Each structure stands twice: as structure tokens, then as C-alpha cells.
């Protein structure tokens, strides 16, 4: 529960936004697709965590470094996939969708975060960090949760375009 709330808390609000847009029958947007992806991606870490524990993985040791990664970023992964699917529907082909994806600062920032964070978590565990208390568990998930960066990049991009 600690990891879920510290790693996924903002996803709940983004999911509410996506639901609100759907109920309003608003035209689909990248923001709505992003919200749906985050909402749907929130459940994956529970399955991964429970499965890892059932297989005997020490989720507090080096070999369990991926557990906080998924708690902190499964919503980001879901948002990234959902955004790509949105671009596919909008553009009509995967090739055009991938080209648009490559020009979209929010999607690219999201991809960079998805690829870099697990390296940082692995590095911290190799150096001896172990989330054996609730405080350390929350701290690890909060530090790994860089999901706020892509929307900030999008916000700055919008401000720059308006000038």
C-alpha cells in the first residue's frame, strides 16, 4: 500500500481526468490517452510484486530492484504505450505514429525516464540500500517516481509555443 500511494498517487488523479473526459464525451486527446494509460498501468505492480514473492525473490535485496521501478513507473509505461496507440489512431499507420512519437517531447521524456530509472534503482541496491522499513520503502518509490517530469516538459513546451 505504501508503494502504491507513494508511487502511483498522481495516477489516480490523471485517471479521474480521463474518466471525466470520457463522461463529457470530449474529443480524444493525448492527455486523455495518457491518463487512461496511467490508470490501467497502476495494477501491474501488485501482480509483479506478489508473483516475485511467490517465486522466492528477495524483494528487499539487489535482485528485487525492479519492484519499486514498477510501483513508481508502471503508470508511466502504460501512459507511454497508450500515447503511442493514440498516435497510431490519429495518424493511421504505425510508421507515422512512430515519427510523431519521435517529435513529441512528452513522449520522449517519458521514454527516457522509463529507461533510466531502473539503472538508478539497481545502482542504489548494489551500493547497499534496502527498503526494510515503511519509510525507506516510501522514500525509494518517491525518488524513483519521475512521472511528473513529462507533463512539466509538455507545459514548458506549450508556454514556449504561445510566445
N, CA, C and O of each residue as an XYZ file, in Angstrom:
652
protein
N       0.816     -1.189      0.000
C       0.000      0.000      0.000
C       0.865      1.261      0.000
O       0.556      2.240     -0.679
N       1.963      1.221      0.780
C       2.861      2.379      0.854
C       3.444      2.663     -0.522
O       3.464      3.809     -0.971
N       3.919      1.612     -1.193
C       4.495      1.812     -2.527
C       3.448      2.305     -3.517
O       3.743      3.148     -4.364
N       2.250      1.792     -3.419
C       1.201      2.200     -4.350
C       0.897      3.679     -4.199
O       0.850      4.401     -5.196
N       0.693      4.139     -2.994
C       0.342      5.544     -2.789
C       1.511      6.484     -3.057
O       1.316      7.582     -3.578
N       2.727      6.062     -2.704
C       3.870      6.952     -2.942
C       4.320      6.896     -4.389
O       4.936      7.847     -4.870
N       4.034      5.815     -5.095
C       4.465      5.702     -6.473
C       3.392      5.986     -7.495
O       3.702      6.319     -8.639
N       2.126      5.861     -7.106
C       1.037      5.961     -8.073
C      -0.008      7.004     -7.736
O      -1.000      7.119     -8.456
N       0.170      7.761     -6.683
C      -0.860      8.696     -6.232
C      -1.363      9.641     -7.302
O      -2.570      9.851     -7.425
N      -0.455     10.217     -8.080
C      -0.894     11.173     -9.104
C      -1.651     10.481    -10.229
O      -2.448     11.112    -10.924
N      -1.406      9.184    -10.412
C      -2.097      8.454    -11.482
C      -3.600      8.388    -11.234
O      -4.397      8.376    -12.171
N      -3.966      8.346     -9.976
C      -5.388      8.316     -9.635
C      -6.066      9.581    -10.169
O      -7.149      9.514    -10.750
N      -5.421     10.729     -9.967
C      -5.998     11.988    -10.441
C      -5.990     12.078    -11.968
O      -6.935     12.597    -12.561
N      -4.944     11.584    -12.597
C      -4.906     11.588    -14.054
C      -5.957     10.641    -14.622
O      -6.548     10.914    -15.666
N      -6.186      9.534    -13.934
C      -7.246      8.611    -14.342
C      -8.626      9.234    -14.193
O      -9.504      9.024    -15.030
N      -8.814     10.002    -13.125
C     -10.085     10.713    -12.932
C     -10.297     11.702    -14.073
O     -11.413     11.845    -14.573
N      -9.229     12.386    -14.486
C      -9.323     13.307    -15.621
C      -9.780     12.549    -16.877
O     -10.667     13.010    -17.596
N      -9.170     11.386    -17.134
C      -9.534     10.601    -18.321
C     -10.994     10.164    -18.247
O     -11.713     10.225    -19.245
N     -11.430      9.726    -17.076
C     -12.839      9.333    -16.906
C     -13.773     10.521    -17.133
O     -14.802     10.402    -17.799
N     -13.398     11.660    -16.572
C     -14.214     12.866    -16.742
C     -14.336     13.242    -18.216
O     -15.418     13.600    -18.682
N     -13.243     13.161    -18.938
C     -13.269     13.467    -20.364
C     -14.176     12.494    -21.108
O     -14.903     12.891    -22.018
N     -14.136     11.240    -20.727
C     -14.979     10.231    -21.378
C     -16.450     10.504    -21.087
O     -17.283     10.440    -21.991
N     -16.773     10.806    -19.842
C     -18.173     11.090    -19.488
C     -18.685     12.353    -20.172
O     -19.868     12.448    -20.497
N     -17.807     13.315    -20.388
C     -18.191     14.553    -21.079
C     -18.270     14.354    -22.596
O     -18.706     15.243    -23.328
N     -17.846     13.182    -23.050
C     -17.791     12.859    -24.476
C     -16.904     13.840    -25.237
O     -17.185     14.204    -26.379
N     -15.834     14.256    -24.578
C     -14.886     15.183    -25.194
C     -14.111     14.463    -26.292
O     -13.952     13.243    -26.257
N     -13.638     15.220    -27.252
C     -12.803     14.661    -28.305
C     -11.557     14.064    -27.680
O     -10.947     14.683    -26.808
N     -11.168     12.868    -28.112
C      -9.988     12.212    -27.570
C      -8.748     13.068    -27.740
O      -8.575     13.730    -28.763
N      -7.896     13.053    -26.746
C      -6.669     13.851    -26.784
C      -5.524     13.021    -26.239
O      -5.731     11.969    -25.634
N      -4.321     13.505    -26.461
C      -3.137     12.841    -25.924
C      -3.202     12.822    -24.396
O      -2.807     11.834    -23.779
N      -3.689     13.891    -23.783
C      -3.786     13.951    -22.321
C      -4.738     12.875    -21.797
O      -4.466     12.247    -20.773
N      -5.852     12.665    -22.499
C      -6.789     11.624    -22.065
C      -6.167     10.244    -22.228
O      -6.281      9.405    -21.335
N      -5.509     10.001    -23.362
C      -4.856      8.709    -23.589
C      -3.791      8.466    -22.516
O      -3.662      7.357    -21.996
N      -3.045      9.495    -22.197
C      -2.010      9.418    -21.173
C      -2.637      9.031    -19.825
O      -2.118      8.172    -19.112
N      -3.764      9.679    -19.491
C      -4.464      9.382    -18.237
C      -4.978      7.958    -18.180
O      -4.860      7.300    -17.147
N      -5.549      7.466    -19.281
C      -6.027      6.078    -19.325
C      -4.879      5.106    -19.128
O      -5.005      4.126    -18.394
N      -3.760      5.377    -19.785
C      -2.601      4.503    -19.641
C      -2.098      4.457    -18.212
O      -1.734      3.394    -17.709
N      -2.078      5.609    -17.560
C      -1.624      5.657    -16.170
C      -2.588      4.910    -15.257
O      -2.164      4.180    -14.361
N      -3.880      5.095    -15.485
C      -4.876      4.422    -14.660
C      -4.780      2.907    -14.814
O      -4.793      2.176    -13.823
N      -4.685      2.439    -16.049
C      -4.620      0.995    -16.295
C      -3.293      0.389    -15.843
O      -3.244     -0.774    -15.444
N      -2.213      1.178    -15.906
C      -0.904      0.670    -15.509
C      -0.715      0.532    -14.014
O       0.269     -0.064    -13.576
N      -1.627      1.064    -13.220
C      -1.468      1.041    -11.765
C      -1.555     -0.354    -11.158
O      -0.968     -0.583    -10.100
N      -2.251     -1.282    -11.772
C      -2.467     -2.612    -11.180
C      -1.309     -3.572    -11.431
O      -1.134     -4.526    -10.673
N      -0.525     -3.346    -12.462
C       0.566     -4.254    -12.823
C       1.562     -4.494    -11.683
O       1.980     -5.637    -11.495
N       1.959     -3.482    -10.918
C       2.972     -3.732     -9.878
C       2.518     -4.729     -8.815
O       3.337     -5.474     -8.277
N       1.240     -4.750     -8.511
C       0.756     -5.689     -7.500
C       0.997     -7.120     -7.965
O       1.464     -7.962     -7.197
N       0.680     -7.384     -9.213
C       0.869     -8.730     -9.775
C       2.357     -9.082     -9.800
O       2.743    -10.193     -9.436
N       3.185     -8.139    -10.227
C       4.639     -8.373    -10.296
C       5.212     -8.607     -8.901
O       6.024     -9.513     -8.712
N       4.803     -7.806     -7.928
C       5.289     -7.941     -6.551
C       4.866     -9.293     -5.967
O       5.701    -10.036     -5.451
N       3.591     -9.606     -6.049
C       3.099    -10.869     -5.483
C       3.739    -12.070     -6.181
O       4.113    -13.045     -5.528
N       3.861    -11.998     -7.493
C       4.484    -13.087     -8.234
C       5.940    -13.274     -7.851
O       6.409    -14.404     -7.711
N       6.657    -12.173     -7.683
C       8.075    -12.247     -7.300
C       8.224    -12.864     -5.921
O       9.088    -13.714     -5.706
N       7.394    -12.444     -4.998
C       7.454    -13.012     -3.642
C       7.119    -14.505     -3.659
O       7.743    -15.293     -2.948
N       6.127    -14.891     -4.477
C       5.746    -16.300     -4.584
C       6.881    -17.138     -5.169
O       7.022    -18.314     -4.833
N       7.690    -16.539     -6.043
C       8.828    -17.241     -6.642
C      10.068    -17.209     -5.749
O      11.100    -17.782     -6.099
N       9.970    -16.542     -4.601
C      11.073    -16.514     -3.646
C      12.103    -15.428     -3.865
O      13.199    -15.501     -3.309
N      11.780    -14.417     -4.664
C      12.710    -13.314     -4.893
C      12.777    -12.446     -3.632
O      11.748    -12.110     -3.046
N      13.986    -12.093     -3.226
C      14.170    -11.181     -2.098
C      13.872     -9.773     -2.603
O      14.735     -9.131     -3.201
N      12.676     -9.301     -2.369
C      12.261     -8.003     -2.908
C      12.956     -6.829     -2.226
O      12.816     -5.688     -2.667
N      13.699     -7.095     -1.162
C      14.441     -6.041     -0.479
C      15.916     -6.036     -0.873
O      16.647     -5.110     -0.524
N      16.352     -7.052     -1.589
C      17.750     -7.164     -1.995
C      17.982     -6.623     -3.389
O      17.081     -6.059     -4.010
N      19.208     -6.804     -3.875
C      19.597     -6.328     -5.199
C      18.696     -6.939     -6.266
O      18.270     -6.252     -7.195
N      18.406     -8.238     -6.129
C      17.604     -8.921     -7.150
C      16.160     -8.418     -7.232
O      15.460     -8.712     -8.201
N      15.714     -7.674     -6.240
C      14.351     -7.137     -6.250
C      14.284     -5.670     -6.633
O      13.281     -5.010     -6.364
N      15.343     -5.141     -7.264
C      15.384     -3.712     -7.611
C      14.245     -3.296     -8.520
O      13.857     -2.127     -8.524
N      13.701     -4.222     -9.288
C      12.649     -3.893    -10.253
C      11.284     -3.671     -9.603
O      10.399     -3.094    -10.234
N      11.095     -4.106     -8.382
C       9.792     -3.949     -7.713
C       9.436     -2.465     -7.559
O       8.355     -2.073     -7.999
N      10.289     -1.614     -6.957
C       9.914     -0.196     -6.857
C       9.830      0.477     -8.228
O       9.093      1.447     -8.403
N      10.584     -0.039     -9.196
C      10.513      0.505    -10.558
C       9.090      0.399    -11.077
O       8.539      1.372    -11.593
N       8.494     -0.776    -10.943
C       7.138     -0.943    -11.455
C       6.110     -0.198    -10.616
O       5.136      0.322    -11.160
N       6.309     -0.134     -9.293
C       5.379      0.651     -8.479
C       5.437      2.131     -8.853
O       4.413      2.814     -8.856
N       6.614      2.615     -9.161
C       6.768      4.032     -9.477
C       6.486      4.359    -10.930
O       6.053      5.470    -11.237
N       6.724      3.404    -11.842
C       6.661      3.755    -13.250
C       5.760      2.889    -14.127
O       5.735      3.094    -15.340
N       5.031      1.945    -13.574
C       4.130      1.157    -14.431
C       3.069      2.063    -15.042
O       2.634      1.846    -16.173
N       2.662      3.062    -14.302
C       1.706      4.020    -14.853
C       2.334      4.807    -15.996
O       1.666      5.120    -16.981
N       3.614      5.127    -15.863
C       4.322      5.855    -16.920
C       4.468      4.976    -18.160
O       4.317      5.455    -19.283
N       4.759      3.708    -17.959
C       4.850      2.767    -19.077
C       3.493      2.667    -19.766
O       3.407      2.709    -20.994
N       2.426      2.534    -18.963
C       1.076      2.489    -19.523
C       0.731      3.744    -20.293
O       0.119      3.674    -21.359
N       1.121      4.898    -19.759
C       0.853      6.165    -20.437
C       1.611      6.248    -21.754
O       1.089      6.745    -22.752
N       2.831      5.762    -21.749
C       3.643      5.789    -22.960
C       3.036      4.905    -24.045
O       2.926      5.318    -25.199
N       2.648      3.703    -23.678
C       2.019      2.789    -24.647
C       0.687      3.368    -25.123
O       0.393      3.356    -26.319
N      -0.105      3.866    -24.200
C      -1.396      4.452    -24.554
C      -1.230      5.653    -25.479
O      -2.010      5.827    -26.416
N      -0.220      6.480    -25.221
C       0.061      7.626    -26.089
C       0.451      7.183    -27.486
O       0.043      7.800    -28.470
N       1.240      6.115    -27.584
C       1.628      5.597    -28.896
C       0.416      5.050    -29.648
O       0.282      5.267    -30.852
N      -0.453      4.353    -28.954
C      -1.678      3.840    -29.580
C      -2.561      5.005    -30.050
O      -3.148      4.946    -31.131
N      -2.650      6.065    -29.229
C      -3.409      7.249    -29.626
C      -2.840      7.842    -30.915
O      -3.588      8.185    -31.830
N      -1.512      7.960    -30.978
C      -0.880      8.495    -32.181
C      -1.131      7.584    -33.385
O      -1.301      8.071    -34.503
N      -1.157      6.294    -33.170
C      -1.443      5.344    -34.254
C      -2.850      5.576    -34.814
O      -3.052      5.604    -36.028
N      -3.809      5.739    -33.910
C      -5.194      6.001    -34.360
C      -5.292      7.343    -35.075
O      -5.995      7.469    -36.078
N      -4.602      8.323    -34.568
C      -4.649      9.665    -35.139
C      -3.968      9.718    -36.506
O      -4.487     10.340    -37.433
N      -2.823      9.078    -36.634
C      -2.016      9.154    -37.856
C      -2.412      8.124    -38.904
O      -2.179      8.340    -40.093
N      -3.000      7.016    -38.493
C      -3.444      5.998    -39.450
C      -2.437      4.906    -39.755
O      -2.793      3.916    -40.395
N      -1.192      5.049    -39.319
C      -0.204      3.989    -39.543
C       0.820      4.006    -38.421
O       1.033      5.026    -37.766
N       1.446      2.863    -38.216
C       2.457      2.774    -37.175
C       3.684      3.608    -37.520
O       4.282      4.224    -36.639
N       4.061      3.631    -38.785
C       5.228      4.404    -39.189
C       5.038      5.890    -38.889
O       5.929      6.532    -38.331
N       3.891      6.430    -39.253
C       3.612      7.843    -38.970
C       3.494      8.089    -37.459
O       3.924      9.127    -36.955
N       2.910      7.127    -36.751
C       2.783      7.263    -35.295
C       4.158      7.317    -34.645
O       4.385      8.126    -33.745
N       5.072      6.471    -35.089
C       6.417      6.460    -34.518
C       7.156      7.751    -34.864
O       7.921      8.266    -34.049
N       6.933      8.267    -36.050
C       7.548      9.559    -36.409
C       7.025     10.678    -35.507
O       7.801     11.501    -35.021
N       5.712     10.708    -35.286
C       5.123     11.718    -34.397
C       5.638     11.538    -32.965
O       5.944     12.509    -32.272
N       5.726     10.282    -32.542
C       6.236      9.956    -31.213
C       7.641     10.538    -31.041
O       7.961     11.116    -30.003
N       8.468     10.376    -32.068
C       9.839     10.869    -32.026
C       9.954     12.385    -31.966
O      11.006     12.924    -31.620
N       8.859     13.072    -32.306
C       8.849     14.544    -32.241
C       8.081     15.074    -31.037
O       8.005     16.285    -30.827
N       7.522     14.185    -30.262
C       6.677     14.598    -29.140
C       7.517     14.668    -27.856
O       7.936     13.629    -27.346
N       7.768     15.868    -27.328
C       8.665     15.992    -26.168
C       8.179     15.248    -24.925
O       8.996     14.726    -24.166
N       6.873     15.191    -24.705
C       6.354     14.491    -23.518
C       6.604     12.994    -23.638
O       7.031     12.354    -22.677
N       6.342     12.440    -24.810
C       6.535     11.008    -25.004
C       8.017     10.638    -24.919
O       8.365      9.620    -24.322
N       8.879     11.445    -25.503
C      10.314     11.156    -25.453
C      10.864     11.273    -24.036
O      11.688     10.461    -23.614
N      10.409     12.277    -23.310
C      10.835     12.420    -21.912
C      10.380     11.213    -21.103
O      11.131     10.691    -20.279
N       9.160     10.777    -21.339
C       8.625      9.598    -20.662
C       9.477      8.367    -20.962
O       9.793      7.593    -20.058
N       9.843      8.187    -22.212
C      10.667      7.038    -22.597
C      12.034      7.075    -21.918
O      12.517      6.045    -21.446
N      12.654      8.239    -21.865
C      13.957      8.370    -21.211
C      13.848      7.995    -19.732
O      14.713      7.300    -19.200
N      12.796      8.452    -19.078
C      12.593      8.128    -17.657
C      12.402      6.630    -17.477
O      12.971      6.037    -16.561
N      11.608      6.016    -18.340
C      11.355      4.577    -18.257
C      12.662      3.792    -18.384
O      12.818      2.747    -17.753
N      13.585      4.281    -19.181
C      14.835      3.566    -19.412
C      15.920      3.863    -18.371
O      16.763      3.006    -18.106
N      15.911      5.049    -17.785
C      16.979      5.436    -16.855
C      16.698      5.035    -15.406
O      17.622      4.633    -14.699
N      15.470      5.131    -14.953
C      15.152      4.883    -13.542
C      15.575      3.494    -13.060
O      16.104      3.386    -11.954
N      15.366      2.420    -13.842
C      15.788      1.115    -13.305
C      17.301      1.030    -13.075
O      17.756      0.310    -12.185
N      18.070      1.758    -13.870
C      19.520      1.768    -13.654
C      19.861      2.423    -12.316
O      20.741      1.951    -11.596
N      19.163      3.508    -11.986
C      19.377      4.172    -10.707
C      18.972      3.298     -9.528
O      19.660      3.263     -8.508
N      17.859      2.598     -9.671
C      17.419      1.709     -8.594
C      18.389      0.544     -8.392
O      18.707      0.180     -7.260
N      18.849     -0.029     -9.487
C      19.826     -1.117     -9.393
C      21.104     -0.616     -8.740
O      21.671     -1.289     -7.878
N      21.559      0.559     -9.144
C      22.771      1.149     -8.583
C      22.623      1.355     -7.072
O      23.537      1.035     -6.312
N      21.472      1.888     -6.633
C      21.245      2.114     -5.200
C      21.270      0.801     -4.426
O      21.832      0.737     -3.333
N      20.668     -0.239     -4.982
C      20.657     -1.541     -4.302
C      22.054     -2.156     -4.260
O      22.439     -2.738     -3.246
N      22.811     -2.036     -5.339
C      24.176     -2.564     -5.361
C      25.027     -1.858     -4.307
O      25.898     -2.475     -3.692
N      24.777     -0.575     -4.100
C      25.517      0.193     -3.091
C      25.063     -0.112     -1.662
O      25.655      0.388     -0.705
N      24.014     -0.932     -1.514
C      23.612     -1.360     -0.187
C      22.281     -0.850      0.318
O      21.873     -1.219      1.419
N      21.585     -0.016     -0.443
C      20.281      0.465      0.020
C      19.290     -0.688      0.040
O      19.229     -1.484     -0.897
N      18.516     -0.770      1.115
C      17.480     -1.799      1.236
C      16.262     -1.187      1.925
O      16.377     -0.656      3.029
N      15.098     -1.258      1.280
C      13.888     -0.649      1.851
C      13.219     -1.549      2.892
O      12.115     -2.047      2.670
N      13.894     -1.755      4.031
C      13.368     -2.674      5.037
C      12.395     -2.037      6.011
O      11.848     -2.730      6.869
N      12.163     -0.731      5.901
C      11.150     -0.084      6.733
C      10.129      0.586      5.812
O      10.400      0.791      4.629
N       8.982      0.920      6.343
C       7.950      1.595      5.548
C       8.456      2.946      5.034
O       8.142      3.357      3.918
N       9.245      3.625      5.872
C       9.786      4.925      5.475
C      10.722      4.777      4.284
O      10.623      5.537      3.321
N      11.635      3.799      4.339
C      12.559      3.578      3.226
C      11.836      3.091      1.978
O      12.220      3.432      0.860
N      10.803      2.303      2.165
C      10.011      1.833      1.027
C       9.358      3.014      0.327
O       9.408      3.120     -0.898
N       8.744      3.906      1.107
C       8.104      5.087      0.525
C       9.143      6.005     -0.118
O       8.917      6.528     -1.209
N      10.271      6.200      0.548
C      11.328      7.059      0.022
C      11.828      6.544     -1.330
O      12.007      7.317     -2.271
N      12.046      5.248     -1.413
C      12.528      4.651     -2.660
C      11.525      4.864     -3.798
O      11.913      5.230     -4.907
N      10.250      4.636     -3.524
C       9.218      4.804     -4.555
C       9.062      6.277     -4.950
O       8.863      6.584     -6.125
N       9.151      7.171     -3.991
C       9.006      8.603     -4.285
C      10.174      9.105     -5.134
O       9.970      9.844     -6.097
N      11.388      8.709     -4.783
C      12.560      9.144     -5.545
C      12.523      8.579     -6.967
O      12.908      9.264     -7.914
N      12.067      7.341     -7.120
C      12.009      6.706     -8.445
C      10.869      7.250     -9.292
O      10.872      7.095    -10.513
N       9.895      7.885     -8.652
C       8.715      8.343     -9.376
C       8.978      9.701    -10.020
O       8.778     10.752     -9.412
N       9.426      9.643    -11.253
C       9.681     10.870    -12.001
C       8.576     11.136    -13.014
O       8.798     11.797    -14.028
N       7.385     10.618    -12.733
C       6.257     10.767    -13.656
C       5.817     12.215    -13.829
O       5.103     12.535    -14.779
N       6.225     13.072    -12.943
C       5.860     14.487    -13.048
C       6.683     15.202    -14.115
O       6.283     16.270    -14.578
N       7.813     14.645    -14.513
C       8.700     15.328    -15.458
C       8.067     15.472    -16.853
O       8.097     16.577    -17.396
N       7.495     14.421    -17.464
C       6.914     14.606    -18.805
C       5.826     15.680    -18.878
O       5.850     16.488    -19.806
N       4.868     15.725    -17.935
C       3.884     16.814    -18.018
C       4.514     18.207    -17.871
O       4.054     19.164    -18.494
N       5.553     18.319    -17.058
C       6.233     19.606    -16.911
C       6.902     19.992    -18.234
O       6.856     21.154    -18.639
N       7.517     19.024    -18.902
C       8.121     19.280    -20.209
C       7.044     19.743    -21.193
O       7.257     20.686    -21.955
N       5.885     19.074    -21.172
C       4.769     19.482    -22.035
C       4.279     20.883    -21.721
O       3.986     21.660    -22.630
N       4.189     21.208    -20.445
C       3.739     22.532    -20.021
C       4.705     23.604    -20.509
O       4.281     24.627    -21.046
N       6.020     23.369    -20.321
C       7.011     24.335    -20.805
C       6.943     24.479    -22.320
O       7.064     25.582    -22.852
N       6.748     23.358    -23.010
C       6.637     23.407    -24.469
C       5.446     24.230    -24.924
O       5.554     24.999    -25.880
N       4.316     24.079    -24.255
C       3.111     24.863    -24.580
C       3.346     26.348    -24.325
O       2.946     27.190    -25.129
N       3.981     26.664    -23.228
C       4.265     28.072    -22.906
C       5.179     28.680    -23.964
O       4.982     29.820    -24.385
N       6.165     27.921    -24.385
C       7.101     28.427    -25.387
C       6.407     28.637    -26.737
O       6.685     29.615    -27.432
N       5.510     27.728    -27.107
C       4.773     27.854    -28.368
C       3.853     29.054    -28.375
O       3.653     29.667    -29.424
N       3.282     29.408    -27.224
C       2.361     30.540    -27.130
C       3.075     31.876    -27.250
O       2.455     32.880    -27.600
N       4.359     31.899    -26.966
C       5.128     33.166    -27.037
C       5.480     33.521    -28.430
O       6.120     34.546    -28.664
